[in-house]
Amino acid sequence: MAAWTWRFEKADGTEVRPAVQPEEFTTQGDAESWVGEYWKELADGGADQVRLFEDASEIYGPMSLHAEAAAEPESEESQA
C-alpha cells in the first residue's frame, strides 16, 4: 500500500521540521485534508511550502502555506 507524506520547506527549498508532526497517510485525500487543517500552524512554525510524495515519488509542490501568496500570484508583475 502506498504511503503519502509531506515534505516541509522554507521558501528556498531547505527542509524544516514541521510545527505539527504528521502521520503517514494512506490516501492523497487524507494527506490533503490534514494539510488543509494544519497549514496555519505549519506556516507559523516556520514552514513556507510543502511537497506531497507518494512513497518516493513527488506528486506536486512546492505549494505555498502563505494565504496571501496563494490568493495573489505574481502581484508584482501587475504593477510593472
N, C-alpha and C positions, 0 to 999 in steps of 0.2 A: 504494500500500500504506500502511496506517495505521502511525503511529509511536506507541508507548506510552511515556510519560515520567512521571517522578515530580517533584513539587514538594516541597521540604523546607522545613519551617516551624518557628518557635518556637511555644510554646503560644498566643500571641496572634495567630498567623497571619502574622507577619513572615517573609518568605522568607530562608533562610540557605543558605550554601554547604555542600554535604554533605561529610562527612569522607572518604567513598569516592565517587569520581566514577562515576556510572552511564553506561551506554551508552544508545542509543536502542533500544528493544526492538520486535520485530516482532509479538509476541503478548502478550496480557494475562497469560497463564500465565508467560511468560518474565520479565516485569516483576515479577510477584508472587513468583516463585521467588527472584529477585535480592534483593528487599527482605527476604524471609524469611531469606536467608543473611547479610545485612549489617546488619540492624536494630540490633544491639547497638553496632556501630561507629558507625553513624549517630547513635544516641542519645548515646553517649559523646562524639561530636564536636559536639554542640550542637543537633541537630535533635530536636524534641519530637514532631512529627507529620508525616505525608506525605499528599499527594493524588495520585491517579492520573489521568492525562489520556490520551485517545486523540486525537491531533492537538491541536486547540484545545478539545475538549470534556472537561469534568471528568466522570469516571466515578464516583468516590467519594472521600470524605475529608471532614474530616480523620480519619486513622487514627493513633492514638497509637503511639509507638515505646516506650512505657514498659510493661513487662510487668505491673507491679502495677496500673496503671490499666486495662489490658485485663482482668485477672483479677477485679478488684473494682470494677465500675462503681457509682458513686454510693454508696460505703460510708458517707459522712457521713449520708445520709438514714436509713439503717437504725439509726443511733444516736440519732436525734431522739426 
